[in-house]
Amino acid sequence: MKMISKKTLSRPFGYSSLMLTLLAMEFIGPLIVNSDLEGLVLGVLVVMVAGSTIYAAGDSHFRRILLVLLALALACSHILRSVIGGAPWDMAYDVIGALMFTYVSLLLLSKILSVRSDVSGELIAGAVAVYLLLGMIFAFLFGLVEAVSPGSFLDAHSQAPNFHYYSMVTLTTLGYGDIVPVTPLARGLGSFEAVLGQLYLTVLVARLVGMHISVGMAGKSD
């Protein structure tokens, strides 16, 4: 039986659990937009994702402490923006969220790129999780742009654009067109996310899947 490198899997099912919580957030998030429970449910989802990132990426004492501090700051800023409101708390929430999930993405990517063999299904789940994290990072960045410059995005159905939904639609280049960027910064950020998402899928995820298939075929031939 082949041993899996510790660099590949720091904790059992860490990558797959992170992927599943991110998928849950992307599915449930749009369902509660503009509802009375939006703030509460979104807070619970953010805490779940933060907990999964700590489990998946916190493989050292320093990283765990840093991630816990970032998660606490993110939760506090979410509570304050929900209770007090206002652009400053919106910006604080978006900046902390973007920093936290960018840090987690870089940690996971460094592990994924270090693997040259033993590409497991769990590692592929990690690569998918990073792809979903890209969507979250850009959702926070879009929210920050809107907080700094209100009216940067127009929503055909609501006065408050759902940036998590818009980010995933942009990342996958689906482009329904119900939320439209109208300022140069908003358009540039959206274009960058669309290009980055396609490059990530075609270069990294396709490479990992190809390596996984090759290892499997080599094992059968042995």
C-alpha positions as CSV (number, residue, x, y, z in Angstrom):
1,M,0.0,0.0,0.0
2,K,1.3,3.4,-0.9
3,M,1.8,5.9,1.9
4,I,0.4,9.4,1.5
5,S,2.9,12.2,2.2
6,K,2.2,14.3,5.2
7,K,2.6,17.3,3.0
8,T,-0.4,16.1,1.0
9,L,-2.8,15.3,3.8
10,S,-2.1,17.1,7.1
11,R,-5.3,16.0,8.6
12,P,-7.8,13.2,7.7
13,F,-10.6,14.5,5.4
14,G,-9.5,18.1,6.0
15,Y,-9.7,19.1,2.3
16,S,-12.9,17.3,1.6
17,S,-14.6,18.8,4.7
18,L,-13.5,22.2,3.6
19,M,-14.8,21.6,0.1
20,L,-18.2,20.5,1.4
21,T,-18.7,23.4,3.7
22,L,-17.8,25.8,0.9
23,L,-20.3,24.1,-1.4
24,A,-22.9,24.4,1.3
25,M,-22.3,28.1,1.6
26,E,-22.5,28.7,-2.1
27,F,-25.8,26.8,-2.3
28,I,-27.5,28.1,0.9
29,G,-26.2,31.7,0.6
30,P,-28.4,32.8,-2.3
31,L,-31.4,31.2,-0.7
32,I,-31.4,33.5,2.3
33,V,-30.6,36.8,0.6
34,N,-32.9,39.7,1.8
35,S,-34.6,37.4,4.4
36,D,-34.9,38.1,8.1
37,L,-32.5,35.3,8.8
38,E,-29.8,36.4,6.3
39,G,-27.4,37.9,8.9
40,L,-27.7,34.9,11.3
41,V,-27.5,32.2,8.7
42,L,-24.6,33.9,6.9
43,G,-22.8,34.2,10.2
44,V,-23.2,30.5,10.9
45,L,-22.0,29.6,7.4
46,V,-19.0,31.8,7.7
47,V,-18.1,30.3,11.1
48,M,-18.5,26.8,9.6
49,V,-16.2,27.6,6.7
50,A,-13.7,29.3,9.1
51,G,-13.7,26.2,11.3
52,S,-13.1,24.0,8.2
53,T,-10.2,26.1,7.1
54,I,-8.6,25.9,10.5
55,Y,-8.9,22.2,10.5
56,A,-7.6,21.8,6.9
57,A,-4.8,24.3,7.0
58,G,-3.9,24.7,10.7
59,D,-1.2,22.0,10.7
60,S,1.1,24.0,13.0
61,H,0.7,25.8,16.3
62,F,1.4,29.2,14.7
63,R,-1.0,28.7,11.8
64,R,-3.8,27.5,14.1
65,I,-3.4,30.6,16.4
66,L,-3.3,33.0,13.4
67,L,-6.3,31.4,11.7
68,V,-8.3,31.4,15.0
69,L,-7.5,35.1,15.5
70,L,-8.6,35.9,11.9
71,A,-11.7,33.8,12.3
72,L,-12.6,35.6,15.6
73,A,-12.0,39.0,13.9
74,L,-14.2,37.9,11.0
75,A,-17.0,36.8,13.3
76,C,-16.8,40.0,15.4
77,S,-16.8,42.2,12.3
78,H,-19.8,40.3,10.9
79,I,-21.8,40.8,14.2
80,L,-20.9,44.5,14.3
81,R,-21.9,45.1,10.7
82,S,-25.2,43.3,11.3
83,V,-26.0,45.1,14.5
84,I,-24.5,48.6,14.0
85,G,-24.2,48.7,10.2
86,G,-22.4,51.2,8.2
87,A,-19.6,51.3,5.6
88,P,-16.7,51.0,8.1
89,W,-17.8,47.7,9.4
90,D,-18.6,46.4,5.9
91,M,-15.1,47.3,4.9
92,A,-13.6,45.7,8.0
93,Y,-15.5,42.5,7.3
94,D,-14.5,42.4,3.7
95,V,-10.9,43.1,4.3
96,I,-10.6,40.5,7.1
97,G,-12.4,37.9,5.0
98,A,-10.3,38.5,1.9
99,L,-7.0,38.3,4.0
100,M,-8.0,35.1,5.9
101,F,-9.1,33.1,2.9
102,T,-6.2,34.3,0.7
103,Y,-3.9,33.1,3.4
104,V,-5.6,29.7,3.5
105,S,-5.6,29.4,-0.3
106,L,-1.9,30.1,-0.4
107,L,-1.3,27.5,2.3
108,L,-3.3,24.8,0.5
109,L,-1.7,25.7,-2.9
110,S,1.8,25.4,-1.5
111,K,1.0,21.8,-0.4
112,I,-0.8,20.9,-3.6
113,L,2.0,22.2,-5.8
114,S,4.6,20.3,-3.8
115,V,3.1,16.9,-4.7
116,R,4.7,15.1,-7.6
117,S,3.1,11.7,-7.0
118,D,0.5,10.0,-4.8
119,V,-2.3,12.3,-6.1
120,S,-5.3,11.2,-4.1
121,G,-8.9,12.0,-4.3
122,E,-8.5,14.0,-1.1
123,L,-5.8,16.2,-2.8
124,I,-8.1,16.8,-5.7
125,A,-10.8,17.9,-3.2
126,G,-8.2,20.3,-1.8
127,A,-7.7,21.8,-5.3
128,V,-11.5,22.2,-5.7
129,A,-11.6,23.8,-2.3
130,V,-9.1,26.4,-3.4
131,Y,-11.2,27.1,-6.5
132,L,-14.2,27.7,-4.3
133,L,-12.1,29.8,-1.9
134,L,-11.2,32.0,-4.9
135,G,-14.9,32.7,-5.3
136,M,-15.1,33.7,-1.6
137,I,-12.0,35.9,-1.8
138,F,-13.4,37.8,-4.8
139,A,-16.8,38.0,-3.1
140,F,-15.2,39.9,-0.2
141,L,-13.3,42.1,-2.7
142,F,-16.4,42.9,-4.6
143,G,-18.1,43.8,-1.3
144,L,-15.1,46.0,-0.4
145,V,-15.4,47.9,-3.8
146,E,-19.1,48.5,-3.2
147,A,-18.4,49.7,0.4
148,V,-15.7,52.1,-0.8
149,S,-17.7,53.3,-3.9
150,P,-21.4,52.6,-3.5
151,G,-23.2,52.0,-6.8
152,S,-20.2,50.1,-8.3
153,F,-22.6,47.2,-9.0
154,L,-26.2,47.2,-10.2
155,D,-28.6,44.4,-9.3
156,A,-31.7,44.0,-11.4
157,H,-33.6,42.4,-8.6
158,S,-32.4,44.0,-5.4
159,Q,-30.7,47.0,-4.0
160,A,-28.1,44.8,-2.2
161,P,-26.1,42.6,-4.7
162,N,-25.3,39.1,-3.5
163,F,-21.6,39.1,-4.0
164,H,-21.1,35.4,-3.2
165,Y,-23.5,34.5,-5.9
166,Y,-22.0,37.1,-8.3
167,S,-18.5,36.0,-7.6
168,M,-19.2,32.3,-8.5
169,V,-21.1,33.3,-11.6
170,T,-18.1,35.4,-12.7
171,L,-15.5,32.7,-11.7
172,T,-17.3,30.1,-13.8
173,T,-17.9,32.6,-16.6
174,L,-21.6,31.8,-16.5
175,G,-22.6,35.4,-16.6
176,Y,-26.3,35.7,-16.1
177,G,-26.1,39.5,-16.3
178,D,-28.5,40.2,-13.4
179,I,-25.7,41.9,-11.4
180,V,-23.6,44.3,-13.5
181,P,-20.3,46.0,-12.6
182,V,-20.6,49.7,-13.7
183,T,-17.3,51.2,-12.5
184,P,-13.8,50.6,-14.0
185,L,-12.5,49.0,-10.8
186,A,-15.5,46.7,-10.5
187,R,-15.3,45.6,-14.2
188,G,-11.5,45.1,-14.0
189,L,-11.8,43.0,-10.8
190,G,-14.6,40.9,-12.4
191,S,-12.6,40.3,-15.6
192,F,-9.5,39.3,-13.6
193,E,-11.6,36.8,-11.6
194,A,-13.0,35.2,-14.8
195,V,-9.6,34.8,-16.3
196,L,-8.0,33.5,-13.1
197,G,-10.8,30.9,-12.6
198,Q,-10.3,29.5,-16.1
199,L,-6.5,29.4,-15.8
200,Y,-6.8,27.6,-12.5
201,L,-9.1,24.9,-13.8
202,T,-7.2,24.3,-17.0
203,V,-3.7,24.4,-15.5
204,L,-3.8,23.1,-11.9
205,V,-6.9,20.9,-11.5
206,A,-6.6,19.3,-14.9
207,R,-2.9,18.5,-14.1
208,L,-3.8,16.9,-10.8
209,V,-6.6,14.8,-12.3
210,G,-4.2,13.7,-15.1
211,M,-1.6,12.7,-12.5
212,H,-4.2,10.8,-10.5
213,I,-5.3,8.8,-13.5
214,S,-1.7,8.1,-14.5
215,V,-0.9,6.8,-11.0
216,G,-4.1,4.6,-11.0
217,M,-3.2,3.1,-14.4
218,A,0.4,2.5,-13.3
219,G,-0.9,0.7,-10.3
220,K,-3.1,-1.6,-12.3
221,S,-0.3,-2.4,-14.7
222,D,1.9,-3.5,-11.8
